[in-house]
Amino acid sequence: MKLVILSSVLVVTLSYPARQAGEGHMVMRRQADNQQKEGQTDQFYLFGQVLGSFVTLIGTAAEEGGHFVENQIRAGEPILQTVGNISDTLGGSDFVQSVAGSAGSVARNGPQLVSSQLNLAQDTTQMLSSMSCLFVCPHYTAGEQRRACQQDHCKN
């Protein structure tokens, strides 16, 4: 059985005439022949085609990106108008006007506020110094040690 199948395959194979290279692929061969005739197989020509395609791709991407940005701006205009209207409404309200006025008064009175806070801090340090004089120095015996303590802690 194997011999019959093998011999039939051999007969079919030998009955068809052998093709020459490229005989069944004339379209591809013609394209290759045309490129060779025109001198287009040069490496620089192929590099130029690749570079040209890349530049075309970048140009298309930039054009479509421009359309996208234009559409986004057009879609965002109503939102910007609404936000502007809300800002105008809030800016004209009595509450915002009163807050803005009080912020101005805080800015005008700010230096006085800082100066009073500095005076308070200075008075607090003097009070702590006096308290240390009251609590620490009496524990020293009379004489040089107490006078040294009073000079260090009792500035008045």
C-alpha positions in Angstrom: 0.0 0.0 0.0 2.8 2.4 0.9 4.5 1.6 -2.4 1.4 2.4 -4.4 1.0 5.8 -2.7 4.7 6.6 -3.1 4.7 5.7 -6.7 1.6 7.8 -7.5 3.1 10.8 -5.8 6.3 10.3 -7.8 4.4 10.0 -11.1 2.4 13.2 -10.4 5.5 15.1 -9.5 7.4 14.1 -12.5 4.5 14.6 -14.9 4.4 18.4 -14.4 7.3 20.3 -16.1 9.7 22.0 -13.8 9.3 25.7 -13.4 12.2 28.1 -13.7 12.9 30.5 -10.8 10.4 33.4 -10.7 8.1 32.0 -13.4 5.0 32.0 -11.2 5.8 35.3 -9.6 6.0 37.7 -12.5 4.3 40.6 -10.7 6.9 40.7 -8.0 9.8 40.2 -10.4 8.5 43.1 -12.6 8.3 45.4 -9.6 11.9 44.5 -8.6 13.0 44.9 -12.3 11.3 48.4 -12.4 13.1 49.5 -9.3 16.5 48.3 -10.5 16.0 50.1 -13.8 15.2 53.4 -12.2 18.1 53.1 -9.7 15.7 53.1 -6.7 17.5 50.2 -4.8 20.1 52.7 -3.6 20.2 52.8 0.3 19.9 56.5 0.3 16.8 56.4 -1.7 15.2 53.9 0.7 16.4 56.0 3.7 14.8 59.1 2.0 11.5 57.2 1.6 11.5 56.2 5.3 12.4 59.7 6.4 9.7 61.2 4.1 7.1 58.8 5.6 8.2 59.8 9.1 7.9 63.5 8.3 4.4 62.8 6.8 3.4 61.0 9.9 4.6 63.8 12.2 2.7 66.3 10.0 -0.5 64.3 10.2 -0.1 64.0 13.9 0.4 67.7 14.3 -2.6 68.5 12.1 -4.9 66.1 14.0 -3.6 67.4 17.3 -4.4 71.0 16.2 -8.0 69.8 15.3 -8.2 68.2 18.7 -7.1 71.3 20.6 -9.4 73.5 18.5 -12.4 71.2 19.4 -11.4 71.3 23.1 -11.3 75.1 23.1 -14.6 75.3 21.3 -16.1 72.9 23.9 -14.6 74.8 26.8 -15.9 78.2 25.9 -19.4 77.8 27.5 -17.7 76.6 30.7 -15.4 79.6 30.8 -18.4 81.9 30.3 -20.3 80.2 33.1 -17.3 80.5 35.5 -16.9 84.1 34.6 -20.6 84.8 35.3 -20.3 83.0 38.7 -17.1 85.0 39.5 -18.9 88.3 38.7 -21.9 87.3 40.7 -19.8 86.4 43.8 -17.6 89.4 43.4 -20.6 91.7 43.5 -22.2 90.1 46.6 -22.4 92.0 49.9 -20.6 89.2 51.7 -17.6 89.3 49.5 -17.5 93.1 49.6 -17.5 93.0 53.4 -14.8 90.4 53.6 -12.7 92.3 51.2 -13.2 95.5 53.3 -12.2 93.7 56.5 -9.1 92.2 54.8 -8.1 95.8 53.9 -8.4 96.9 57.5 -6.4 93.9 58.7 -3.7 94.9 56.2 -3.7 98.5 57.5 -3.7 97.4 61.2 -1.2 94.6 60.7 1.9 96.4 61.8 0.3 97.6 65.0 -0.8 94.1 65.7 2.7 92.7 65.2 4.2 95.4 67.4 1.7 94.7 70.2 2.5 91.0 70.0 6.2 91.7 70.2 5.7 93.9 73.3 3.7 91.1 74.9 6.4 88.6 74.2 9.0 91.0 75.7 6.9 91.6 78.8 6.5 87.8 79.2 10.3 87.3 79.2 10.8 90.1 81.7 8.2 88.5 83.9 9.9 85.1 83.7 13.2 86.7 84.5 11.7 88.4 87.5 10.1 85.2 88.7 13.4 83.3 88.4 14.9 86.1 90.5 12.2 85.6 93.1 12.5 81.8 93.2 16.2 81.1 92.6 18.1 83.9 94.3 16.6 83.7 97.8 17.9 80.2 98.2 21.5 81.4 98.0 23.2 82.5 101.2 23.7 86.2 101.7 26.9 87.5 100.2 28.7 87.1 96.9 26.6 84.2 95.6 23.2 86.0 96.1 24.6 89.2 94.5 25.9 87.2 91.5 22.5 85.6 91.2 20.7 88.9 91.4 23.0 90.4 88.7 22.3 87.4 86.4 18.6 87.0 86.9 17.4 90.3 88.3 18.0 92.9 85.6 16.0 95.7 87.2 
